[in-house]
Amino acid sequence: MRRLLSWIACLWVASATVAVACRYSVRDTGFVDLGNSPMRLEFSPDASFLEPQRQAIAQAAAAVLLDSNITFSTVAEPRAGEPASLRLVDATGRSFTLASGSEIPRTASEAIRVMESLSTSPMRDRLQQEALRAYAVVLLIEGSDEAANARVRDAATTAIASVTRLIPGMPKPVDVGPQLLTLSRSAQGAERILLWGLGFEPSVGSDPRLAIVYGRGRRLGTPLEGPLITQTVLRERLVLIGQDCECDLDRSWLRGPLLPGRWDRGRQELAAKSLGFDPENPVVRAEVSRIVERGPQPGQRRKTAGTAQALGYSEDSVDSIPSPADLQDGDEPAPAPAQAKTQAKPVPSPAAAAAPRRLWWLFGSSMAAAAALGAWLAIRSFQR
């Protein structure tokens, strides 16, 4: 009897664990450092650098970059004919030269100033502050084409308003909806590291560019530029951030790079208070890493951002085709097939979307109570 009760208790505990395991949204994972986007500051000195000068750069990096996602290393001297360099390298091998030759700092104060520019900037600070309190941040990087800038701004504003209406029905609602920030052309010269970290060329282009940032500064998906920026694409990407990270999403969308920058203890504490868990906890990091790396479960249909699946759309056979008025801005009308026509189902209302979530939590709470009862019965049986 004791053995039977013990097995029942174990089964109940296991069932309850499964029931409450889905507790992270995609936004939550953005606050967890998965270790998949490290950045290196590589110093390649030539013979003109004396040992005290080399030490000044290394010590400045150790002090200033302590709370950042950038590590420092001294690499081999440059080949003959090439100048000394100080460059930033990301996980894919892309590099950004901060200084070369005589531009490289030789004193401790100069080195500290360079390291500070690596770890922080006005727009990076603002991005992190907004991402802490809001659902996500849409960063519009202006180009020289004013008409294109206005088109992208309108598309972003409409997409943000649409997603904000859906947030109350998402698995983990956020009080503040997506925020739109604009990086003007005049400010882009001081934000070259930010632009490079987002995957863009640091120079100002004619077309506007756009990136979605969430969590502690993680970029969602690929950066967008010019005609690729549409209301539909932005809406679908933003909806992904509010989804359960254990559902059938393409996990590659959860592996975006972190912006180069500092994430200090103050921001870490604010994130833990807001989320209800500490994203730096080793157990949390291991659990989220497992979820992100394992991919969809057998039989699941993978949802990819940029497709109608991400918004919960499906296709059914109907007798009529959508009218031009039904098309979203930026969408191209598709030719009607010879027989069956298709029409997109609208996104469920927040109340309808919240119903499965309420049932899930009810089930999880019931299983947790059953687990507690089973554990109590097991303890009583052993005491006898």
Helices and strands as residue ranges (DSSP letters): H 2-19, H 26-29, E 39-44, H 51-64, E 70-74, E 85-89, E 95-100, G 101-103, H 108-119, H 122-133, E 137-141, H 146-166, G 167-169, E 179-183, G 185-191, H 192-197, E 209-214, E 218-219, E 224-225, G 226-228, H 231-241, G 251-254, H 265-275, H 282-294, G 308-311, E 315-318, G 324-326, E 341-344, H 350-383
